[in-house]
Amino acid sequence: HNFDIRKHLLEYDDVMNKQREVVYHRRRELLSGASLKADVLDMCDALIEEIAAAHANNEVDPAQWEWKLIDDAFFKQFKFRPAFNAQTEAGGKPVQSADDLTEIGSERVHQLYDQREAEFTEPVMRQIEKIVMLQTLDSLWKDHLLAMDHLKEGIGLRGYAQVNPLVEYQKEGFTMFEALMAVMQQDVVEKVFSVQVQRQQDVEQIQQPKPQRVVMSHGGESETPAATPAKRDAEKVGRNDPCPCGSGKKYKRCHGK
């Protein structure tokens, strides 16, 4: 009975182990130091294709497309408004299909990305890509682990509906993992296009601690006079000396107690 319980738990753990291998492999790639520009641009192209698929219907006249929604979708994802319309010229032809929209949108986004790289400098842009992708992956992965735990806790009830809880856990876990990757793609692109780099002097001001009043001496006279040791008015009386009070007793037996 215990063996069956353990085997059952391992089958559930195997689902998470496969997802964990994918995430950790991706993390190692991000930490390898290789340029991530191609990865970010690939994410951009994939998102542009999704926008075109959602808003550009080849069976409808381009003049009837929701160009305002297309413009808003590009602004939400890439922080710029392309102002596309059915008469937009690109390479000598107007936008008349979803493929045209994808091609023109990709050109505009790549140009914008190159402009940001020129503004921030290439080393800074590479660092931004790395930090954004790592932080986004780590944050989403932690949320995903919590969601998978919640799914595992309640999946056993599916057995009452005459379905295999393990199979349902595998299906829903895979769906949730795909959603994680999709959200990561959107978040990374949005952050990379919206992040702003502070000026160096602003960074220095932030990093510089507030000045404190400290008196320092370099061998000369200090501004604050040093405390002089107190001088004893009378000579020190030994413990075995006669007590100054005149009692004839030793000091330690009289006032020296």
Helices and strands as residue ranges (DSSP letters): H 2-31, H 37-55, G 62-64, H 67-78, E 89-90, E 93-94, H 98-120, H 122-154, G 155-161, H 165-194, H 200-207, G 251-253
